[in-house]
Amino acid sequence: MSLTPTRQDRPELQKAIEEIAGSGFAGIQLRVHDERGEWAGSAGVRKLGESAKPAVDGRFRIGSTTKTFTATVVLQLVAEGRIGLDSPVDDVLPRFGLDRRITVRMLLQHTSGLFNHTGEYYEDGTTAPGIPWQGQEYVDNQFHTYCPEELVRLALSRPARFEPGTDWSYSNTNYVLAKLLVEEVTGHPLAEEVQRLILRPLGMSGTVLPGTSPEIPEPHAHAYYRYEDAGEVKLADVTRFNVSWISAAGDMISTTEDLHTFFSALMSGKLLPDALLAEMRTPHPKLGYGLGLFVEETDDGGTVLHHNGGFFGWGALMYSTPDGSRTLTASLTTGDAELDFAATAAAFQNAQQRLLKEVFCAGRTETADQARP
């Protein structure tokens, strides 16, 4: 049984999250498992205008951390012999007319070249819009339902970024297709396969796949989105939100304890055969992305694995050593600080780096993935 020391036992962690909460976030909850045991704490507020801190066992939207769950299910089906990792996706989903060169592996590793349905940012500074994901239009769509097929077809109506397998580019569309792939192969909703293969075996009772429901189970903090519309600054409570716009690329709800349970089990070999876990952890040379997770080398030659996530209002962190013995999981909520997307991404990255310095070898890990819609 793990021990939960008092906050006085890890004053450096409590100080770090209090400083993070004061840097533009409404609240933060953090959980660390390492050789000293388990520590959980929170700082900031659960809801603007109130004094209560976020619950340390609170639920939160994990954004793109969902991708690691989706990738794990696909790889478990590969292990069951039901999906071929290097088979054309078109074999299973012919209705989309996908390029026959796009394989299942390319979806999981973001090497398909498919347009990102939430919009593209090109190296020359230009952008190409996808579905609305910011500003008044995003807020107006708070309870709008998107069908996965709709998201895929939008992406396919736009030019591909590159020929399949020739480059790397983060595209949420890949994971919408991964969801449809799982459902076509199994005949079951992805949510049922996640329950069968991950949640039930690991006893993860705090994790939810909400589908089109805007609700988030209690206890939870509130998340806010500050934006400008027609010259007026507005603040929207985005706690209740239909996140079908991101689908299996980022729609899950979880807790810091469940994220620890999942990632520690995955890294220690309890969910995948060794060969497939090795495939998952083999990074593409561009930005170090494996199959549904990032692989980072530390300055001293060590390794951390992670997949963080977030969209307006929410941020999630999930880090582990390769053997699963040391993990960091966290949730951050934004409040009424004046942060545009770039500032929010910068604040999120600064928070990541501060926590990594405290937990993984006193700052030897300096890089982190970018906050993305």
VOVEX-457064 format. One record per residue: residue in three letters; x, y, z of N, C-alpha, C, O in turn. Coordinates in steps of 0.05 Angstrom, whole numbers, plus 5000, padded with zeros to 4 digits. Atoms other than C-alpha are relative to their C-alpha. Layout:
<bavexs>
ALAXYZXYZXYZXYZ/...
</bavexs>
This chain:
<bavexs>
MET501749765000500050005000501850255000503650275016/SER498449765001502850684981499250195022497050195031/LEU500449814979503551225032499550274988500750344967/THR500449725009501051935024501150185021499650245040/PRO498949834980505752375063498550275002497150344984/THR501249744997503353035090501550204983503750144973/ARG498749805017504853665051502750095011504450164995/GLN497549914988510353845100502349814992504649904992/ASP497950195008514153225076501150074972503349984965/ARG499149935027514653515005499550304996498050384977/PRO500549715002514854275015500850114973499650314964/GLU499249895026518354374948497849964979497650124961/LEU502250045019512454074911497750195006496550304987/GLN502249814993507254484949500750284992499050434982/LYS499149735008511355114937499850034970498950244960/ALA500149995029511854954863497250044990496750214973/ILE502849975011504354864852498750265010497050364995/GLU501149744992502755484893501050224982499550414976/GLU498949805018507355894849498849974973498350184959/ILE501350045026504355584787497150115000496350244981/ALA502749904998497355744811499950304999497950424990/GLY499949715000499556464818501050124974501250364971/SER498849905025502256504747498150014977498950034954/GLY502049985021495756524709498049774999496249764982/PHE501950234998492155884729498150045024498850155044/ALA501949994978485855834771500849805021500749865045/GLY499450214981487855174802501849794989502149774964/ILE498350225008492454584800499849775020499749825044/GLN499750234983492553884828502349834989502549794965/LEU497650145007498853464828500249745016499649745039/ARG499450254986500552744844502749894990503249894966/VAL497350105006507552454847500349735014499849705038/HIS499250264990509551724856502949964995503849984972/ASP497250055003516851594868501149835023499549715038/GLU498850174980521751244914499350095028499649945047/ARG500849904973519151674972497149945006496150005027/GLY502850064996512051424963498250164982499050244960/GLU502049855016505851794938499550275014499250285039/TRP500749744989504552534947497950124982498150114957/ALA502149865016498352914925499450275014499250285038/GLY500649744989496853644934498550174979498450104956/SER501349825018493054224904500550295009501250345031/ALA499749724994493354984901498250164982497150054962/GLY501949835015489255564875497249955009496849875032/VAL502850024992481755534875498549804981499249774958/ARG501750195015476555024853498250164981497650074958/LYS501949845015471955584827500650295006501050375029/LEU499649714996472956324816497950115018495650055016/GLY501849884980469956734872499749845025498449935044/GLU500150164976470756174922502949955010504850004995/SER497350044989476555994968500949715001503349665005/ALA499350294998476355234967502049924978501750014955/LYS498150105019482254904933498849774983496849654991/PRO500950245015481354384878500449755016502349725031/ALA499850264986480153684905502449854988502849854964/VAL497750145010486453254900499149754984500749634969/ASP501050235015482052684873497950094979496249934971/GLY501949895018478153144826500349894972502549824963/ARG500050075028476252964755500650244983500050474991/PHE499349785018478653374696500249904972500549664967/ARG499850075028478853384621503049984993504550174997/ILE497250055004485453084598501050074972503450044967/GLY499149925027485653334526501549784986500749554986/SER498650195017490853004482501449775015502549595002/THR499150234985493152544538498349764993499249534995/THR501850215010487252144511501349834979500849594976/LYS498850155023491551954451501649765010501649564995/THR498650244990495751484494498149775006498849545001/PHE502050214996489551104514499149884974498949644970/THR500950095027487051074442502149824987501549614976/ALA497850165013493850834417500349735014500949535001/THR499750254985494250314472497949794992498549564989/VAL502150185009487550014452500549894972500249654967/VAL499350105027489649984379502249795002502049594988/LEU497850194998496049634398499249745014500349535008/GLN501050244988492349154443498449834980498549594981/LEU501450145021488048974383502049884980501549684968/VAL497850115016494448884343501049745013501549545000/ALA499150234985496648404398498149774998498849534998/GLU502150205003490048034391499849894971498349714966/GLY500150085028491347964316497750104984497050004963/ARG502449905013485348374297500650254983498950324966/ILE499149775016489148974268502949964993504549865009/GLY497250015008495548994228501350275002500350464990/LEU498849744995500149544250501050144974500850384972/ASP499149885025502949644180498249944977499049954954/SER502150055021496549484142498850274992498650455009/PRO501449755009493050024101497450045016495849865019/VAL502549944986487550374140497649974982495449904990/ASP502150025020483550364076498849724999496549694990/ASP501050275000482849614083497649975019495749825014/VAL502150024980478449714144497950224997495550185003/LEU501849775002475350404129500050094971500750324965/PRO500049935028474450394053498250244993498550364972/ARG501949805007468750894056501250284998499950464986/PHE498849735001473551484063501850044976502650264970/GLY498249975023477751334002502850105007503950264992/LEU497349914991484251434040502249904982501949704968/ASP497650085014490951414007500849725010501149685034/ARG499450284992492750664007502749985014503349775027/ARG497550014986499650834033499850065030501750015045/ILE500349934972496951074100499449755016497549615012/THR500250244983497950524152499050075028498950315035/VAL500849964972495450434223502350135015501850315031/ARG497749884986502450594248500150304995500750465013/MET499849725007502251254211497950175015498450405022/LEU502049864985495851454246501050055029500950275039/LEU499249984972498751314315502550185003502950305024/GLN497549854998505351664299499950274986501950424986/HIS500449745014502552274261501850034976502950244971/THR498549985025506152104197498349954975499449904953/SER501850055022500052024153499950234980499450194957/GLY500249765016500352734127497250124999496850334986/LEU502849915001492852824138499750285013500950335034/PHE500649744989490353534150498849975028497249795033/ASN501150004973488853684223497350155001497250384994/HIS502749885002481353804229499650245019497750395016/THR500249764983482554314285501750234990502050435004/GLY498549785012486854734239503049944999504149795015/GLU497250045004493954754214501650265004500750484997/TYR498049784997499955194231502449924984503749724990/TYR497850075018505255204177502650145008502550355022/GLU497449904992512655334184500450294992502050435005/ASP499649725009512155994145498250195015498250435009/GLY501749834984507256264197497250024991495550155005/THR502850005010500956174156498449795015499549605026/THR501850194988494955804182497849924981497250064962/ALA502350095015489155404153497949915020498449725035/PRO502050064980482755384194498749734996498449634973/GLY501650245000479054754212497350065013496050265006/ILE502449934985473054714258500550235019502950285026/PRO499649784981471955314304501149905027499949725039/TRP498950094974476355234366500950235018502250185038/GLN499349784983477255934393498050234995496550234976/GLY501749775003473556584404497149955005496349745015/GLN502950024995466056704406498849764986496949644996/GLU501150225014464756174354500449735015498749565015/TYR499450244984468055644398498149995023497049775029/VAL501850004977463855854458497149954991495649815005/ASP502750045010457555874416499549704994497249614994/ASN500250285006458955144398500349825024500849585021/GLN499450144975459654934471498449745002499449545014/PHE501650254997454054414465499349884973497549724970/HIS500350115027454654254391501249734998503349675009/THR498950275004455553534371501249974972499950034952/TYR498650075025460553344317500149694998500749565018/CYS499750295005460352644287502949954991504150114976/PRO497250065008467252314278500350004970502350114959/GLU499850005029465852204204500150284989501550334969/GLU500049725009464452944196502850135003503650274986/LEU497349894995471253114226502049894979503650044969/VAL498150125020474852624180499550114972501450184958/ARG500649905027471252864118500950294996501750374975/LEU499049735002472853584134503050004995504050154978/ALA497150025004480253394139500749914972502650014960/LEU499450115026480053004075499350194977500150164954/SER500749805020477053604039502250204996502150374978/ARG497749815001483553984052502549854990502749614992/PRO497650135010490353854020501649875022501849975044/ALA498350134981494753354055502650165004503450324986/ARG497649844994500953644088502549894986504350044978/PHE497750125013505753144056499249714992497149625000/GLU500550285008506152454024500149825025501949865042/PRO500050184976504551894074502849895006504149784989/GLY497550124991510551684115502550164995504750075002/THR497649855007515252234090500750225020502850345018/ASP499549784981514752724148498349955025497049745027/TRP501550024975511552844217498550265004499650475001/SER501649774994505853314234497749915018496149745011/TYR502050074980501253294294497250064989496650284982/SER502749975012494153174269498049855016498149605018/ASN502150134984488153034313498349814983497149624993/THR501650175018484752724252501049715001499449534998/ASN499050274998489352124258498649835021498149605018/TYR501250154978486251934324497049984999495849805011/VAL502850045006479152044301499849754983498049584987/LEU500050245016480751524248500749755016499649545011/ALA499350234983483851074300497649915016497149675019/LYS502550074986477251094339498249854981497149644988/LEU501750135020473350914276501149724992499549544987/LEU498750255006478350364261499349795021498649565015/VAL500650184978477350044330497149914999496549685002/GLU502850065000469850084324499249824976497549654979/GLU500650165024469749784254501049715005499649524997/VAL498850264997474249204274498649845022498249605019/THR501250144978470849034340497049995000495849815012/GLY503049985000463649234326499050135026496650125031/HIS500849874975463649604393500950295000502950354987/PRO499049734996464250334412502850005013503449825028/LEU497349984988471350544430499850005030501549885043/ALA500349994971468850694500499949725013501049675034/GLU500250284989467149954510502649864999503349715017/GLU497450135003473949734485502050115021503649965031/VAL498349884979477450224532499349885027501149825043/GLN500850134975473349934589501049715002502149635022/ARG499250285000474849214569503049965003503949795018/LEU497150055002482249294557501750155020503950075026/ILE498449844983484449834605498650065027499749995048/LEU501249894975479550124656499249785019499949795043/ARG500850214982476549484684502449845010502549795035/PRO497750154990483049084688501750155020502850035039/LEU498349844982486549654724498350135023499550265040/GLY501649894979480649854768499850314999499750445020/MET500049715003480450564741497150115000495950154979/SER502849924997473750804767499550304996497250384994/GLY500349715003475051544759500150104972499950354967/THR499649915028475951554683497449964984496049764987/VAL502549995015470251724636500550074971502150244965/LEU500149925028469351734560497350134996495349984994/PRO502649864999463852264556498349984974495950044975/GLY501550005025461852174483499150294994500850474992/THR501149745007457252764467499050155025497950375023/SER501049874975455452914540501850235008504250195008/PRO498449784991457753594565500749985030502250155040/GLU499750014972457753364637502749895009504049744994/ILE497550114988463753214682499349935029498350095044/PRO500850094974462752804745501450155023503750245020/GLU498849884976463953104814501949795013501649555008/PRO499349724996468553274846501750104976503149944964/HIS498449885021471653744795500450305005498750425018/ALA499649715000474554434789498550124976497549974959/HIS501249865022471754954742502250124982504350204992/ALA498149905019475355174679498850234984496450244980/TYR501049765012474855844644501650074975503950004973/TYR498749915025476356144577499550304997497250394994/ARG500149715003477956884571500650064970502649974960/TYR499649945028477357164500498850284994497450405010/GLU501049745008475757804462498149964976498649814958/ASP502050015022469657894418499050294995497950425012/ALA500949735008468258544380501050215019499650405027/GLY498749814983473058914425499349985030500350135046/GLU500850044972469858654489501349755011501249544998/VAL498850244987473558184537497849855014496349965030/LYS502150174988469157604558501349775015503649695008/LEU499050244985470057024607497849805000495549855009/ALA501950215002466456374594500849775018503149695019/ASP499650254985465755784642499849774980497649724970/VAL500050215020467755204598500249725013501249535001/THR500050264986467054654650498249804987499049584981/ARG501850175015460954364617500450064970500050284961/PHE499449965028462654254544499849744986500749534995/ASN500250235018460953764489502650004984503050154966/VAL497450005012468053574468500149804977502349704970/SER499950175023465953144409501650124977502349984958/TRP498349875021469853654367502849894999504249924979/ILE497350114999476253304389500049704999502049574993/SER500450295002473552594393502249855015503249945036/ALA498050174987478552044411502850115000504749995010/ALA497449864999484252534401500350165026502550265032/GLY499749844976482652874467497550035017497350245031/ASP502649954987475752764497499749895028497649935041/MET500450144975477052364560500150175025501250395025/ILE500049884974475952554633501349805019500749565018/SER498750184982480352264688500850135026499950355031/THR499049894975483852374754503149965000504149814984/THR497150044999491152434773500749725009502749615000/GLU499450284991490851754808499649814978501249624974/ASP500550185022487851414748502150034978503049834967/LEU497949965020492951724701502649865009504049744993/HIS497750144989498451464747499749704996501549574987/THR500550285002495350774749500349904971501649704966/PHE499850085028494750744673502850014990503849824979/PHE497449965013501551024654502149825013503949725000/SER498150174986505350634707499649714990501649574985/ALA500550275010501949984684501049974971502149774964/LEU499150015027503250144611503149994998504149824983/MET497149995001510550314622501449755011503549675003/SER498850234988511849704665499249744986499949524996/GLY500550245016509249224612497549845007497349614999/LYS502450144992502449044642497850014979495949854981/LEU502249975019498249254582500749914972499049844956/LEU499250085027502349084520502349805001503949805020/PRO497750175002507148534499502550174996502450394986/ASP497549855000514448744503500650114972501550344969/ALA499349915027515248784427498350244992499350434979/LEU501849775008509249254418500650245018500450475009/LEU499349784983511249674478502650134989502850384990/ALA497649895012518049754446499450164975500650374970/GLU500949855023514649974381498850275009499450474997/MET501449764990510450474420502150215009501750455005/ARG498149824989516650764452502450064981504450184990/THR497949935020520850824388499250264987497350274972/PRO500949735008520651564372500750064971502849984960/HIS499449885025520251904305502250215005502050355025/PRO497949814995526452334297499150295003500550465014/LYS501049734999522252964290498250025025496049925025/LEU501549954974519953174361499749755017498349775038/GLY499950234982520852474389497349875006496949785029/TYR502650124995513752204381500049714992500849644970/GLY500350295006512751454386497349944989496350084971/LEU502850065008505951124378498250085023497449915039/GLY501849904980501551554421501350115025500050155045/LEU498649874978506851844467502650134991503650064970/PHE497549875005512952284469502249865016501849765038/VAL497750114987519852014486502250225002503050334981/GLU498149784996524852504516502549895014502349745033/GLU497550074987532152404533500750225019500650465012/THR499149804981534552744595503050064996504349924982/ASP497349915004541153114599502149795009504349784999/ASP498150204990544452534637499749734986500849534995/GLY500350255015542352014586497649835008497249624996/GLY502550144993535951794620497750064981498150214962/THR502349965017529051784590497550055016497149925037/VAL502749974990522152034607498049974977498650054954/LEU502150035020515751864570497650165009497050175033/HIS502249834992509652304568498150054977498850014954/HIS501849875018503552564534498250195016496550105031/ASN501649804987500653204559497750084982497650004959/GLY502349935016494253514536498750265010499250345033/GLY501549774991489754114539498650144977499350124954/PHE501349815018484954594506499050225019499450205043/PHE500749764984482055254530498649915026496549785026/GLY501150054974480655204605501449785015501549785039/TRP499050244988484254544617502849934991503649994968/GLY497450115007491254244619500449755016499549735039/ALA499450254986493653554638502949924995504049964973/LEU497250105002500653264651500149715007498749625026/MET499750284994502552534649502949924992503549904968/TYR497250075005509952334656500749755015499549685036/SER499150244987513551694674502949944992503750014970/THR497550135008520351374676499449744984497149654985/PRO500650235017521050774628498949765015497549605003/ASP500950244985519750264683497450055015496449875029/GLY502549934986513550624710500350055030498350085044/SER499749984971516650704779499750295010499250335034/ARG500349724992516451464780498250144980498750144956/THR501949865018510551854753499350275011499550325035/LEU501149734993507952564753497550034984497550014960/THR502549955014500652694737498850255012498950295037/ALA501049754990497253364743497750104982497450034959/SER502149865014491253784723500350305006500950385028/LEU500049714997491254534711497550124988496650034967/THR502349865011485354984701500650304998501950425016/THR499549725003485655684673497650165010495450065012/GLY502049834987481856264704499550254984499050244960/ASP500649755013480856994689502550174993502350404987/ALA497549865008488157174675499850064970498649924954/GLU500249915027489057544610502149854983504349944979/LEU498250175016492056984568498849934973496649814972/ASP500950105026491256894494501149724995502449615013/PHE499250285004492756224462503049975004503949795017/ALA497150014998500256364456500950025029502749885038/ALA499349964972500656614528499249765017500649685035/THR500950234985496656024553501949764995502649625014/ALA498150225006501255534517502750055014503949865024/ALA497549944987507355894545499849945030501749835042/ALA500450054971504555874616499949715006500949615027/PHE500250294997502855144608502749874999503449695015/GLN497350115003509854984584501850075024503349905033/ASN498449924977513055374641499249835024501049755040/ALA500950174977508754984691501249724997502149605017/GLN498950275004510954324660502949995008503849825023/GLN497150014996518254504663500650045030502549925040/ARG499649964972517754744735499649745015501249675033/LEU500550254986514654084758502049794992502849635009/LEU498050205008519453664717502650055015504049855023/LYS497649954985525254014752499849905028501849815039/GLU500450084973522353844819499949695003500849585023/VAL500550294997520653114805502049824986502849624996/PHE498250185016525352844751502850125000503650274983/CYS497149954999532552934772500750295000502550384985/ALA499249724994532753664794500550164975502650294973/GLY499849825023531653984727501649894976502150044957/ARG498550105022535453514681498349964975499349934953/THR501850025023529253464637498950284995497550395012/GLU500749725004528154134605497850054979496650264978/THR501949965021523654024545497349895006497049715023/ALA502850104995516153904542498450044974499250214958/ASP501549975025510853824488498450265002497850365023/GLN501449755002507154424464497149965007495949755001/ALA502950014996500054584487498750034973499550214957/ARG501249995026495654454427496949985003495949875022/PRO502950045000488254504411499549714993497149634992/
</bavexs>
